[in-house]
C-alpha cells in the first residue's frame, strides 16, 4: 500500500507518519522509486501502536520508541509483551522525599513500600520487583499515612480484591484477540483510558451511594 492508504487505514495524518518514521517509531517503507515507498500490515500495526503510546498514553517520543523496540523484539512472549506495554505507561518515579533528603519522608516511604510488598505476597500476585506501579502505590500510601488517613488504608484489601477482579476480566478479554501486537495495542489503550473510566465510575457511584446513605438527592448535590 502507499502512504495515503496507510494514513486512511490508521487515521494518522501523512505528516505525522513521516515524523514517526524519522524518529524511529515506525520503520521506513520499501522503496519503489525516488519518492515512493510501499507499506505492509506490519506498518499498520506498528503505526497504530505508536499512535496509542504517544497520543493516548501521552508518552514522550523517546519513551514510545523504546517501548516499541521492546514490544516488537523477536522471541518475546505474550506475558512479556503485555508487561512491557503496560510498564511503558507507568514510567519509574523518584520516591517522594528522596530529593529533599527528608528522613521522616524516607521512613514513611520505606514503611509504605514494605506494606505494598506484603500485600503482593499475601495475595499471591506474581509481580516483578521493577514494576513501577509498586512505587506509585507506595508513594500514595505514604502520603495518606502522613495526612492521618489511616482509616483509608484499612480499605486497601478491599481495593486489591476489586482490582484483581478487574484485572482478571481485562486480561481474559485481551488474550482472546490472539494477535500479539493487537494485544499490546489493547493493553496500552485500555490502561491509558481505563484509568479515567474507572475513576469516573467511582465518583458517580460515590455520589449515588452518599445520597442513599446520607439522605441527599442528586438535585441537592449538583
Backbone torsions as a table, in degrees:
resi	resn	phi	psi	omega
1	UNK	NA	154.8	175.8
2	UNK	-86.3	170.9	-175.8
3	UNK	-65.1	-29.8	177.8
4	UNK	-63.8	-42.8	177.8
5	UNK	-68.9	-38.0	176.5
6	UNK	-58.9	-40.5	178.6
7	UNK	-65.8	-43.0	-179.5
8	UNK	-65.2	-40.9	-176.6
9	UNK	-71.7	-29.1	-176.4
10	UNK	-103.1	-15.5	-177.1
11	UNK	74.7	16.4	179.9
12	UNK	-103.8	125.2	180.0
13	UNK	-59.5	150.1	-178.2
14	UNK	-57.5	-44.1	177.9
15	UNK	-58.8	-35.9	179.1
16	UNK	-69.5	-39.6	176.6
17	UNK	-58.3	-46.3	-179.2
18	UNK	-64.6	-36.4	177.5
19	UNK	-65.4	-45.3	178.0
20	UNK	-60.7	-36.4	178.7
21	UNK	-68.1	-42.7	178.9
22	UNK	-61.8	-35.5	-177.2
23	UNK	-86.0	-2.3	175.9
24	UNK	83.5	12.6	177.2
25	UNK	-77.7	-32.5	-178.7
26	UNK	-128.4	135.3	-179.6
27	UNK	-69.5	155.3	176.1
28	UNK	-66.7	153.3	177.4
29	UNK	-78.6	172.1	177.5
30	UNK	-78.2	120.5	-177.0
31	UNK	-67.2	129.2	176.7
32	UNK	-118.9	-1.9	-179.9
33	UNK	-176.0	177.0	-178.4
34	UNK	-56.9	-37.4	-177.3
35	UNK	-127.5	25.7	-178.4
36	UNK	-133.6	150.3	177.4
37	UNK	-147.9	157.2	178.8
38	UNK	-111.8	141.5	-178.4
39	UNK	-124.7	153.3	-177.3
40	UNK	-123.4	-169.4	-177.3
41	UNK	-64.8	-29.7	177.8
42	UNK	-62.4	-37.5	177.8
43	UNK	-65.5	-37.8	178.6
44	UNK	-62.4	-48.9	-178.4
45	UNK	-63.0	-46.3	-176.0
46	UNK	-69.4	-37.0	179.5
47	UNK	-66.8	-40.9	178.0
48	UNK	-62.9	-40.5	180.0
49	UNK	-70.6	-38.1	176.3
50	UNK	-61.0	-42.5	178.1
51	UNK	-62.4	-41.5	179.8
52	UNK	-63.9	-42.2	-178.9
53	UNK	-66.8	-45.0	-173.5
54	UNK	-83.2	-48.7	-172.7
55	UNK	-86.4	-37.1	-179.8
56	UNK	-91.7	-48.3	-178.7
57	UNK	-77.2	-18.7	177.9
58	UNK	73.9	22.3	-179.2
59	UNK	-76.6	145.7	168.8
60	UNK	-62.2	153.9	-177.0
61	UNK	-58.5	-40.3	-179.4
62	UNK	-62.6	-41.3	178.9
63	UNK	-68.5	-39.4	178.0
64	UNK	-63.7	-40.1	178.8
65	UNK	-61.9	-42.5	179.0
66	UNK	-65.8	-41.9	179.9
67	UNK	-63.9	-42.4	-179.6
68	UNK	-65.4	-38.0	178.6
69	UNK	-62.5	-37.5	179.0
70	UNK	-72.4	-43.9	-177.0
71	UNK	-64.0	-38.1	-176.1
72	UNK	-95.8	11.0	177.3
73	UNK	-70.4	152.3	-175.8
74	UNK	-76.1	151.2	175.3
75	UNK	73.2	16.3	-178.2
76	UNK	-87.5	143.0	-177.4
77	UNK	-87.8	167.4	177.1
78	UNK	-60.3	-41.8	-179.4
79	UNK	-61.3	-44.0	-177.9
80	UNK	-68.8	-40.5	-177.4
81	UNK	-66.6	-37.4	177.9
82	UNK	-68.8	-40.3	179.6
83	UNK	-64.1	-43.5	-178.5
84	UNK	-67.4	-37.3	177.5
85	UNK	-64.4	-41.7	179.5
86	UNK	-69.5	-43.9	-178.4
87	UNK	-61.3	-32.5	-179.6
88	UNK	-61.0	-27.5	-178.8
89	UNK	-87.6	-5.4	179.4
90	UNK	-128.1	75.8	-176.5
91	UNK	-62.9	149.2	178.2
92	UNK	-57.4	146.6	-179.3
93	UNK	-130.9	153.7	176.9
94	UNK	-76.4	139.3	-178.4
95	UNK	-66.5	138.4	178.9
96	UNK	-57.7	130.3	179.2
97	UNK	97.6	-20.5	-178.1
98	UNK	-64.4	-46.4	-175.5
99	UNK	-64.3	-34.9	-178.1
100	UNK	-83.6	-12.0	-178.2
101	UNK	69.1	31.0	-177.8
102	UNK	-79.0	110.4	-177.5
103	UNK	-62.6	-41.6	178.9
104	UNK	-63.9	-40.1	178.3
105	UNK	-64.6	-38.6	177.9
106	UNK	-62.8	-42.0	-179.4
107	UNK	-64.2	-43.7	178.9
108	UNK	-64.6	-38.9	178.6
109	UNK	-66.0	-41.0	178.4
110	UNK	-63.5	-41.3	179.9
111	UNK	-64.5	-42.0	-180.0
112	UNK	-67.5	-39.9	178.5
113	UNK	-62.1	-39.9	177.7
114	UNK	-65.4	-37.0	178.2
115	UNK	-64.5	-40.2	177.7
116	UNK	-64.7	-44.8	178.5
117	UNK	-59.6	-41.1	-179.5
118	UNK	-65.8	-41.3	178.8
119	UNK	-61.9	-46.0	-179.1
120	UNK	-62.0	-43.5	-179.6
121	UNK	-67.5	-41.2	-177.5
122	UNK	-64.4	-35.5	-179.0
123	UNK	-88.9	-3.4	177.1
124	UNK	71.7	26.1	-179.5
125	UNK	-78.0	133.2	174.2
126	UNK	-91.1	97.3	-175.4
127	UNK	-127.9	130.3	-179.0
128	UNK	-66.7	145.3	178.9
129	UNK	-57.5	-29.6	-177.3
130	UNK	-86.8	5.2	178.8
131	UNK	-60.7	117.6	-175.4
132	UNK	-64.6	-18.7	178.3
133	UNK	-66.7	-22.6	175.3
134	UNK	-58.1	-48.4	-178.1
135	UNK	-69.2	-39.6	179.0
136	UNK	-59.6	-45.8	179.4
137	UNK	-66.0	-43.0	-179.6
138	UNK	-61.8	-41.1	178.8
139	UNK	-62.8	-41.0	179.5
140	UNK	-64.6	-43.4	-179.5
141	UNK	-65.7	-39.6	178.7
142	UNK	-63.2	-41.6	179.4
143	UNK	-65.7	-41.7	177.1
144	UNK	-59.6	-41.1	-179.5
145	UNK	-67.2	-40.5	178.8
146	UNK	-63.0	-30.5	-179.5
147	UNK	-86.6	3.9	178.0
148	UNK	75.0	23.2	-178.3
149	UNK	-97.6	52.0	-176.9
150	UNK	-65.4	-29.2	179.6
151	UNK	-66.6	-27.2	174.7
152	UNK	-67.7	-39.5	179.8
153	UNK	-63.0	-26.2	178.1
154	UNK	-66.3	-17.4	-179.1
155	UNK	-89.9	0.6	-172.5
156	UNK	-58.1	-40.4	-178.8
157	UNK	-65.2	-37.4	177.6
158	UNK	-64.5	-42.3	177.2
159	UNK	-63.0	-39.9	-179.7
160	UNK	-63.1	-40.1	178.6
161	UNK	-63.9	-42.8	179.3
162	UNK	-65.6	-41.7	179.6
163	UNK	-64.3	-38.3	179.2
164	UNK	-63.8	-40.7	178.3
165	UNK	-65.4	-44.2	178.6
166	UNK	-62.1	-45.0	-178.7
167	UNK	-62.0	-42.0	179.5
168	UNK	-61.5	-44.0	179.6
169	UNK	-63.6	-44.4	-177.1
170	UNK	-68.5	-47.0	-177.1
171	UNK	-64.8	-38.5	177.1
172	UNK	-62.5	-42.8	-179.4
173	UNK	-65.8	-43.4	-179.0
174	UNK	-67.0	-38.6	-177.6
175	UNK	-64.5	-23.3	180.0
176	UNK	-73.8	-9.8	179.0
177	UNK	-68.9	-26.1	174.6
178	UNK	81.3	-60.8	-177.8
179	UNK	-69.0	130.2	-173.0
180	UNK	-59.4	-44.2	-175.4
181	UNK	-79.3	-25.5	171.9
182	UNK	-66.6	-35.4	176.4
183	UNK	-66.3	-42.5	179.4
184	UNK	-63.8	-42.2	178.0
185	UNK	-60.5	-42.0	-179.0
186	UNK	-64.7	-44.1	-176.7
187	UNK	-66.0	-33.7	177.0
188	UNK	-65.6	-50.6	-176.9
189	UNK	-67.9	-43.6	-178.5
190	UNK	-65.3	-36.9	178.9
191	UNK	-69.0	-45.5	-177.6
192	UNK	-65.2	-43.0	-176.6
193	UNK	-95.6	-21.4	179.3
194	UNK	-66.9	-34.5	179.7
195	UNK	-59.6	-51.5	177.4
196	UNK	-66.5	-30.5	176.5
197	UNK	-62.4	-48.6	-178.9
198	UNK	-64.4	-43.0	179.7
199	UNK	-62.2	-39.9	-179.7
200	UNK	-67.7	-43.8	177.9
201	UNK	-61.2	-39.0	178.9
202	UNK	-62.2	-43.8	-179.4
203	UNK	-67.3	-40.2	176.5
204	UNK	-62.4	-43.7	180.0
205	UNK	-67.0	-36.4	177.9
206	UNK	-60.9	-45.1	179.8
207	UNK	-63.8	-43.4	-179.6
208	UNK	-63.6	-41.9	-179.1
209	UNK	-70.7	-38.7	179.0
210	UNK	-63.5	-39.1	178.3
211	UNK	-61.7	-38.1	-178.8
212	UNK	-73.1	-43.1	-173.9
213	UNK	-81.8	-32.6	-174.6
214	UNK	-104.2	1.1	174.2
215	UNK	80.1	18.2	178.8
216	UNK	-88.9	178.5	176.5
217	UNK	-131.5	162.1	179.5
218	UNK	-61.2	-35.3	-178.6
219	UNK	-66.9	-38.0	-177.2
220	UNK	-72.6	-32.3	-174.5
221	UNK	-93.9	-4.7	-177.8
222	UNK	-71.3	NA	NA
